[in-house]
Amino acid sequence: MSDLLAARSQMAVSLGFHILFAVAGIGMPVLMVVAEQRYRSTGDRLCLELAKRWAKGAAILFAVGAVSGTVLSFELGLLWPHFMQLAGPIIGMPLSLEGFAFFTEAIFLGIYLYGWDRISSRAHLWAGILVAVSGAASGIFVVIANAWMNAPTGFTLTQGVVTHVDPIAGMLNPMAFQQALHMTLASYAATGFGVAGIHAFLLLFDPHNAFHRRALSIALLVGAPAAVVQPVSGDLSARAVARYQPAKLAAMESHFETRRHAPLVIGGWPDTKRRATKYAVEVPGGLSLLAFHDVNAEVTGLDRFPRADWPSVPIVHAAFQVMVAFGTYLAAVSLWAGILALRRRDLCANVRLLRALAAAAPMGFVAIEAGWTVTEVGRQPWIVYGMLRTAAAVTPMPGLIVPFLGFSLLYCFLGGIVAWLLYRQIIRSPRPTAWSRTHRPAVARGA
Amino acid sequence: MPEPSLAQVLAAALVSALNAYVLFGGADFGGGVWDLLATGSRRDRQREVIGHAIGPIWEANHVWLILAIVLTLTCFPPVFARVGIVLHIPLTLMLVGVVLRGSAFTFRTYDDERDTVQRRWGRIFAGASLVTPVLLGVCIGAIAAGRVGPVATGGGFTERFVDPWLTPFSVAVGLLALTLFAHLAAVFLTLETDDPELIADFRVRALGSGLAVFLAAFGALLIAPSHAPLVGAGVLGSRWSLPWHLATGAAAIVTLAALWWKRYHLARVAVGAQVSLIIWGWALAQYPYLVPPDLTLTSAGAPVATLRLVLIALGLGVAVLLPSLVYLFRVFKAGPAHSARRLPQGGPDS
């Protein structure tokens, strides 16, 4: 394994691991705040129990997210020093703002977690709201920094030297809004469906459990709207990619030949040698329509780029298919649940919906990993698109396979522990003695 | 006095962030050290007080490190790049420590209440708390010694990536960091409980670690002139070095005296002053170098447009953060927590 590949793999493992916790850090606070607010307005003790359990889940996830995020901030310099030397003055701005947002999140999460009986219930709810807001803000700032790597603006490059630096223009780069919106919605959808899916699964075996019913309804309330809006945001992103990163779009769509009335290639396996996609379904004019909202628009293919500047087409295309497929599934299930809810049906009694939700539990997270694979692998061989190659940014340090394997093992270990703890602490429903006597009647009414 | 430049203001902000990290985050690491060294019949109660003291605040305290990092990579990118290359190994090991410390502490809080499980996480938490400060000190020592110079293209692996940081001086600074963090933690812990026996335990630890700080600091100073000429000359020979030594020494003596006479609030203030003086003394001694022998405030500074914006962001950020931090500490550190009481409802055992 070359040092460049080891560095890229370590970055991929670190990002892929951290992103799960970052997403939960954005989504879980919303869940716990909604549950606490419900308790405050209805007096339903189960909602309070939920808020506390979700807060514990958030605490575990946030801690691992905080330390793995620290690793990433160091890795920017440990693995890509030349990139940071060039880009620091520009993307350092959103990263600094992220630092402040993250700081605010950490402060108020501490107050929220340990302050249940130390501050007024109103102050407590506000602490939770601040956690949710600053969590979303810190995610947005990080994504803005990444968007700059895809569509760098705010500087002049003359003979390899960066001049006329304008960090604000860098933050307002053409991918910033689209990526930040897409990722924020994805966080709510993935967390909402992750939680809803787990409780739907448990409801299949324990259909009258009021705890799981409350959990399912709140989680869907957060996840479903985001999942429904996500395809629109995806369309915005895809059109921006078509404009600013045509090579990435071509790889996503396995689009080898520049042409008008370009077909949409669904599924299949790209054969880069023969420049064709095997076993794919093609929708005539579909790609032109999606990328430019015009069936006859010309879509740039990979043929316009030197072979050395292609990203890995099979990986990018496959990851893109996975993301779109799972995103579409989540949107469809959301609409289904929404229609049932509008007809005042009991969602938790609908076994087919519960099964569909249980299947959806991991999909949001898988879609996010796939989406980041598209973003990052699709930008290769560039670390800053069109400006700095990844190979030119890597550290001269040899033997990078050692830290790569070390962090991979460490993260496997931590991931396993976190899964076990969440199972123990959060998912198992409370022992009936704790609440059944006071709350059984409400359950009976609902069922 | 001339108006300070943007780079000077931001470098001061960077040192302040590091100072805050050492004061607050350092004390959290020190807490882990005392968890490791908890002994006697009150062992479990000592550990409980430490857990309570750290629980609500360690994540916020930890963010000071992230703040220092983002300030460095934004305002002084060549420093970040250089340090990332030359100190790759100790920084990576330090990160492993950071990850294990934070996650093991959280896992202990939320895992099974059974003793074996608790002890297992406790051991990882405490071990990581012991190793991480040493590595942080080693990195700072290497920078102070001026050994993090331009990356050589030739030369062997050890010559380029090990020799710069594996020196007697770096190790001495590593030990100084460890003793200092432990000392800070012990002093702070005297105010975290109202159980007289536990207060006495932490008082003894604070006094002992205070002496250890003296030894470690003396050792580092002794070898500074030969191993870290720039910092050595600044610390020992410049105009401000005598008053600085007097102030640092006075703070240290006040800390120990206050501990001796059980004036714990005074001891807390004095030990904070002592630690801050050490950090600022180091920073001043190597001024205007950020990473000697070649990266200075001016040569490593980002463009003015960036520095100006970061300064504005810093102002806004501080306006939000300071009241929030004050609130956090007022909620949890207003008075000694009841050592006998387990965490409130929202805590791990509900």
Interface residues (C-beta under 8 A of the other chain):
Chain A: K52 A55 K56 A59 I60 F62 A63 V64 A66 V67 S68 G69 T70 V71 S73 F74 L76 G77 L78 L79 P81 H82 M84 Q85 L86 A87 G88 P89 I90 G92 M93 L95 S96 L97 E98 G99 F100 F102 F103 T104 A106 I107 F108 L109 G110 I111 Y112 L113 Y114 G115 W116 D117 R118 I119 T163 V165 D166 P167 I168 T395 P396 M397 P398 G399 P403 G406 L410 L414 I417 L421 R424 Q425
Chain B: G55 P56 I57 E59 A60 H62 V63 L65 I66 L67 I69 V70 L71 L73 T74 C75 P77 P78 F80 A81 R82 V83 G84 I85 H88 L91 T92 L95 V96 V98 V99 L100 R101 G102 S103 F105 T106 F107 T109 Y110 D111 D112 V151 T153 F157 F161 A302 P303 A305 T306 L309 V310 A313 L314 L316 G317 V320 L321 S324 L325 Y327 L328 V331 F332 L343 P344 Q345 G346 G347 P348 S350
